[in-house]
Amino acid sequence: MKDASQYNPGVTDTLSIDVLLATLNATDVGSLDAISAKMTQVQQGLDAMNQPALAGTAGEAVAALRRGDVTEFRRARAFLQSKIGHLR
């Protein structure tokens, strides 16, 4: 059986974007390790979607979180949410 992406390749991208946005939204709660892991998943997803600049921003968000710069982490997360939403 064929999946929807075979008929419309954009469907897979839209699903990936929705997953990335849901993962970003889930970075509001959890341990620092769990939040860092979620942001790393977003970074890897962006790499897979050939979005190196956004993947770099996700990496910067992880680095900010690890050094305890919550303000920078939140800024990067908000930026990613905005830019990823525009990829649809």
N, C-alpha and C positions, 0 to 999 in steps of 0.2 A: 504494500500500500504506500502511495506517495504521501509525503507530508506537505504542509502548506508552503514551505520554503521552496519546494521544487516548482511550484506554480508562480510564486511571487517571492523572489529572493529578499525583498524588503521586509517580509514578515519576520524572518529570523533576526534581522537587525533591530526591528521594533521590539521583539521579545527580549533581546539582549539589553536594549536600552532600559526597558521596564525592570529587568532584573537588577541592572546596575543602580537604578534609582531606588529600588526597594532596599538594596543593600546599603546605600548611602543613608537612607532614612533610618535604618537599623543601627546606625552608629551613634544614636543618642543615648543608648543605655548599654550597660555591660561593663566588664572589667576593661582596663586599658589594653590588655593583651587581646581580648575579643574584638574590641573596636579597631585595633591595629590590624588584626587579621582580616576583618571585613574590608577595611580600606585597601589592604593589599590585594584582596580579591577584585576590588574595583579597578585597581591599577592593572592587574593582569587582564581583566576583561577589556579595558581600553587598549592595551597593547594588542590584544587579539583582533580588535576592531580597527586596527591601524590608526590609532589616535595618540601618537607619541607625546604631543604637547600636553594633552589632558592626563595621560598616564604619568607624566613627569610631575604634574600638579598633585596627583594622588600620592606619589612618592614623597613629595614635599610635605603633604599633610601627615603622613606617617612619621616623618622625621620631626615635625613640629610636636606631634603627640608624644613621641619618645623623649623629647627634651622638656616636656611640660608646658609648652607654649599653646595653651588652650585657645587663646584668641586667634592665633594664626591657623590652628587646626580648623576652627569653625569658619574662618574666612575662606580657606581652601575648600572645605566641604560645600559651603554655599555656592562658591564659584563653580564647582563641579556639577552640582545639582542644576544650576542654570544652564551651563554649556551642554551637559548631556541631554537635558530636556530638549534642547534645540537641534539635536542630531536626528530627531524623528523625521 
